[in-house]
Amino acid sequence: MITREPPYLEPPVNAIAALGRRVIASCQGSGRALMMLLGAVKYLPFMFSRRNRADVMQQCYLVGIKSLGVVSVVGLFTGMILALQLGLALRTFGQEWTIGTLVCNAMLREMGPFMTGLVVAASVGSAIAAQIGTMTVSEEIAALDVMGIDPLRYLMMPRLVALAAMTPLLALYMDMIGLFGGSVVGATMLGVSYESYFDGAFRYTHNKDLYVGLLKAFIFGVIVVCVSCYQGFITGEGAVGVGRATRRTVVVSFLLILTLGYFVTRLAYR
């Protein structure tokens, strides 16, 4: 006689099994993405070869120059919002003159690299996933393998170099724009002169703050290229799969940027 478990036990068991399968799939995907990263790093000595030089320069242009507009707007209003909210809170205690120090530290340590990572993930990462995903479903990746061309060298390595090099530069640019935006708010709304603002910003800011922020931006750039290329290479199901890969790239990149940004800060300032 075949016996079955009571019906009220089936949904929890199924839910736990589904959760376990998702965890295993996530670990497997992370391992594959890491192996792809190591495979692309292997080709870094060839990044200025005749075959790859043009691709690297083109990707640097797309990541750096093409993102300046969005980064400028986001950085300006990030600094203005920080200065306004912090200044209004500090005005209660008569300490609004310290707004320059707080905005500078916040931009260098966290907001500059964090907002840059989000902008790059949303604009560049989604474009990479869509492009490689379209090549995958149209069997162009398979054609590269047949011709003896490693897709990691032809597609991932130039994007890895571009994002790893340009994301810290974009973060530094956003820091400067945000600091300027905060000075405008301090001078026009909080009664803090430009001299007092920048004096506080540079007097109490250390080189470590800048280095930690640039390290974060570098890590975020590597994360974006790993996630976007991996999602592009595993794309299936035609146009629907390309859209799904693009959405997953943005979501996973955002979550990893938030998580790793916290742990990097904790390790650097413990």
Summary of the structure (lengths in Angstrom):
residues: 270
radius of gyration: 22.8
end to end distance: 62.2
largest distance: 87.2
contacts: 928
relative contact order: 0.16
helix: 86%
strand: 0%
